[in-house]
Amino acid sequence: MTDVPPPHPQVTGVPADDEIPDLLTVPEGALYSARLPMAMAYAAVLHSPQTRKDDRGTPYITHPLTVAGNVWHYGLGVPIYEAEMEDLVIAAVLHDIVEDTGGDNRLREIQSMFGPRVAQLVNAATDSSVEDPATKPPWRDRKEQHIARVRQLAAPAGDGSASDPGACLVIACDKLHNLSDTAAAVDASGDSYLDRFNGGREGTRWYYRTMFEALRPALPDTLIEAMSKRLATLGA
């Protein structure tokens, strides 16, 4: 005889409205402010129709959330990022909003909601800010221009550090996740996987290698090592 599972217990003692936690007020000792969950909700809504370039239809929101995790992983404990870590994580969550969901109008929204530094970081990670993603400039032109801007961000400033190390961290963590997924797919199914990208086989390898070279002077050693391993797997 098959055991019948017990019925679900009835919910009793529902709290009154004035006892329900205010979700915009984080607890004492929180490691981040309410700005982070607000950014996650904003990104989740705008990316909700989009999927990753894999064979499973993975929801696109998994990418910016992974990039945010990478920013924490590689940025925590590094003094140069310490003062703006929350802004860097929020920018990671939002880094594809402008490029993929509405262009410069979204950048103005981001500045209004999350401040000028987050908007600056998102803009640095964006290679096209046209309103309709279908009207982006040609792929190679966009990538070359973005790499040139990244070289300026990674170039030494007056104190010898990168001109904008925080922006370089966000951009590198974005590329690390894409590179990791791409390298794993190529390792599993061969070069034909690269044909689904605008750059094709040669262009995709060129892009990851050249972007890494542009970012490298501004990156911590742990992130350099991680990206180097993925590039080797990809054969770039």
C-alpha positions as CSV (number, residue, x, y, z in Angstrom):
1,M,0.0,0.0,0.0
2,T,1.3,3.4,-1.0
3,D,1.8,5.8,1.9
4,V,-0.4,8.9,1.5
5,P,1.5,12.1,2.2
6,P,0.1,14.2,5.0
7,P,-1.9,17.2,4.0
8,H,-0.1,20.6,3.9
9,P,-0.5,22.4,7.2
10,Q,-2.8,25.3,7.1
11,V,-1.2,28.7,7.5
12,T,-2.3,30.4,10.7
13,G,-1.3,33.5,12.5
14,V,-0.8,35.6,9.4
15,P,1.0,38.8,10.5
16,A,-0.8,42.1,10.4
17,D,0.4,44.7,7.8
18,D,2.4,46.5,10.4
19,E,4.3,43.3,11.2
20,I,5.4,42.5,7.6
21,P,9.1,43.3,7.1
22,D,9.9,46.3,5.0
23,L,11.9,44.8,2.1
24,L,13.6,48.1,1.4
25,T,15.0,48.3,4.8
26,V,17.9,45.9,5.2
27,P,18.8,44.4,8.6
28,E,21.4,45.9,10.9
29,G,24.8,44.6,9.9
30,A,23.8,44.0,6.2
31,L,26.7,43.7,3.8
32,Y,25.0,45.8,1.2
33,S,22.1,48.3,0.9
34,A,18.6,48.0,-0.6
35,R,20.1,49.3,-3.9
36,L,21.4,45.8,-4.7
37,P,18.1,44.0,-4.6
38,M,16.5,46.9,-6.4
39,A,19.1,46.5,-9.2
40,M,18.5,42.8,-9.4
41,A,14.8,43.3,-9.7
42,Y,15.2,46.0,-12.4
43,A,17.6,43.8,-14.4
44,A,15.4,40.7,-14.0
45,V,12.4,42.5,-15.5
46,L,14.2,44.0,-18.4
47,H,16.1,40.8,-19.3
48,S,13.1,38.5,-18.8
49,P,12.4,37.8,-22.5
50,Q,16.1,37.1,-23.3
51,T,18.1,33.9,-23.3
52,R,21.8,33.0,-23.4
53,K,23.4,31.7,-26.6
54,D,23.3,28.0,-25.5
55,D,21.1,25.1,-26.5
56,R,19.0,25.1,-23.3
57,G,17.4,28.5,-23.5
58,T,19.0,29.6,-20.3
59,P,17.4,32.8,-19.0
60,Y,19.7,35.7,-19.7
61,I,19.5,37.0,-16.1
62,T,21.8,34.2,-15.0
63,H,24.6,36.1,-16.8
64,P,24.6,39.5,-15.0
65,L,24.1,37.7,-11.7
66,T,27.1,35.5,-12.3
67,V,29.1,38.6,-13.3
68,A,28.1,40.2,-10.0
69,G,29.3,37.1,-8.2
70,N,32.6,37.3,-10.1
71,V,33.1,40.9,-9.1
72,W,32.7,40.0,-5.4
73,H,34.9,36.9,-5.8
74,Y,37.8,38.7,-7.5
75,G,37.3,42.2,-5.9
76,L,36.8,41.5,-2.2
77,G,40.0,42.1,-0.2
78,V,41.6,44.1,-3.0
79,P,42.1,47.6,-1.5
80,I,41.7,49.5,-4.8
81,Y,38.1,48.3,-5.1
82,E,37.1,48.4,-1.4
83,A,35.6,51.9,-1.3
84,E,33.2,51.3,-4.1
85,M,32.5,47.5,-4.0
86,E,28.7,47.9,-3.9
87,D,28.7,50.2,-6.9
88,L,30.8,47.7,-8.8
89,V,28.5,44.8,-7.9
90,I,25.4,46.8,-8.9
91,A,27.0,47.9,-12.2
92,A,27.8,44.2,-12.9
93,V,24.1,43.3,-12.4
94,L,23.1,46.2,-14.8
95,H,26.0,46.0,-17.3
96,D,24.0,44.8,-20.3
97,I,20.9,46.9,-19.7
98,V,21.9,49.8,-22.0
99,E,23.3,47.5,-24.7
100,D,20.4,45.0,-24.9
101,T,17.2,46.7,-23.5
102,G,16.9,50.3,-24.7
103,G,20.0,52.3,-25.2
104,D,20.8,55.7,-23.7
105,N,17.3,56.1,-22.2
106,R,18.2,53.2,-19.9
107,L,21.5,54.8,-19.0
108,R,19.6,57.9,-17.8
109,E,17.3,55.6,-15.8
110,I,20.2,53.9,-14.2
111,Q,21.8,57.2,-13.2
112,S,18.6,58.4,-11.7
113,M,18.0,55.2,-9.7
114,F,21.5,54.1,-8.8
115,G,23.8,57.2,-9.1
116,P,26.4,58.6,-11.5
117,R,29.2,56.2,-10.7
118,V,27.0,53.1,-11.4
119,A,25.9,54.8,-14.7
120,Q,29.6,55.5,-15.5
121,L,30.6,51.9,-14.9
122,V,27.7,50.5,-17.0
123,N,28.5,52.9,-19.8
124,A,32.2,51.7,-19.7
125,A,31.0,48.1,-20.1
126,T,28.7,49.0,-23.1
127,D,29.8,48.7,-26.7
128,S,26.6,50.1,-28.2
129,S,24.0,52.4,-26.8
130,V,21.5,52.5,-29.7
131,E,17.9,52.1,-28.7
132,D,17.2,49.1,-31.0
133,P,19.8,46.3,-30.6
134,A,19.0,45.3,-34.2
135,T,20.5,48.6,-35.4
136,K,23.9,48.2,-33.7
137,P,27.0,49.1,-35.8
138,P,28.9,46.2,-37.4
139,W,30.3,43.7,-34.9
140,R,34.0,44.2,-35.7
141,D,33.8,48.0,-35.6
142,R,32.0,47.9,-32.2
143,K,34.5,45.6,-30.7
144,E,37.5,47.5,-31.9
145,Q,36.2,50.7,-30.6
146,H,35.3,49.2,-27.3
147,I,38.7,47.6,-26.9
148,A,40.3,51.0,-27.6
149,R,38.2,52.6,-24.8
150,V,39.1,49.8,-22.5
151,R,42.8,50.3,-23.1
152,Q,42.3,53.9,-21.9
153,L,40.6,52.7,-18.8
154,A,43.4,50.3,-18.1
155,A,46.2,52.7,-18.8
156,P,48.3,54.0,-15.9
157,A,47.1,57.2,-14.2
158,G,49.3,59.6,-12.3
159,D,49.8,57.3,-9.3
160,G,50.7,54.3,-11.5
161,S,47.4,52.5,-11.0
162,A,44.8,52.0,-13.8
163,S,42.8,55.0,-14.9
164,D,39.6,53.2,-13.8
165,P,40.4,49.9,-12.2
166,G,36.8,49.4,-11.0
167,A,35.4,49.6,-14.6
168,C,38.1,47.2,-15.7
169,L,37.1,44.7,-13.0
170,V,33.4,44.8,-14.1
171,I,34.3,44.4,-17.8
172,A,36.8,41.6,-17.1
173,C,34.3,39.7,-14.9
174,D,31.7,40.0,-17.8
175,K,34.2,38.6,-20.3
176,L,35.3,35.8,-17.9
177,H,31.8,34.4,-17.7
178,N,31.2,34.6,-21.4
179,L,34.7,33.2,-22.1
180,S,34.1,30.3,-19.6
181,D,30.8,29.3,-21.2
182,T,32.2,29.6,-24.7
183,A,35.4,27.7,-23.9
184,A,33.4,24.9,-22.2
185,A,31.1,24.6,-25.1
186,V,33.9,24.4,-27.7
187,D,35.7,21.8,-25.5
188,A,32.5,19.7,-25.5
189,S,31.2,20.1,-29.1
190,G,34.1,21.6,-31.2
191,D,34.6,24.8,-33.1
192,S,31.2,24.6,-34.8
193,Y,29.8,26.2,-31.6
194,L,31.6,29.5,-32.5
195,D,29.6,29.8,-35.7
196,R,26.6,31.1,-33.8
197,F,28.5,34.2,-32.8
198,N,28.8,37.3,-35.0
199,G,32.6,37.1,-35.0
200,G,32.6,33.4,-36.1
201,R,35.5,31.2,-35.1
202,E,38.4,33.5,-35.9
203,G,36.7,36.7,-34.8
204,T,35.5,35.3,-31.5
205,R,39.0,34.1,-30.6
206,W,40.5,37.5,-31.7
207,Y,38.0,39.4,-29.5
208,Y,38.6,37.5,-26.3
209,R,42.4,37.5,-26.7
210,T,42.6,41.2,-27.6
211,M,40.1,42.3,-24.9
212,F,42.1,40.4,-22.3
213,E,45.4,42.0,-23.4
214,A,43.7,45.4,-23.1
215,L,42.4,44.7,-19.6
216,R,45.4,42.8,-18.2
217,P,47.4,45.7,-16.9
218,A,44.5,46.7,-14.6
219,L,43.6,43.2,-13.2
220,P,44.5,41.4,-10.0
221,D,46.6,38.3,-10.5
222,T,43.8,35.9,-9.6
223,L,41.6,37.2,-12.4
224,I,44.5,37.2,-14.9
225,E,45.1,33.5,-14.1
226,A,41.4,32.6,-14.5
227,M,41.1,34.3,-17.8
228,S,44.4,32.9,-19.1
229,K,43.2,29.4,-18.4
230,R,39.9,29.9,-20.3
231,L,41.7,31.4,-23.2
232,A,44.0,28.4,-23.4
233,T,41.0,26.1,-23.4
234,L,39.4,28.1,-26.2
235,G,42.7,28.0,-28.2
236,A,43.0,31.8,-28.2
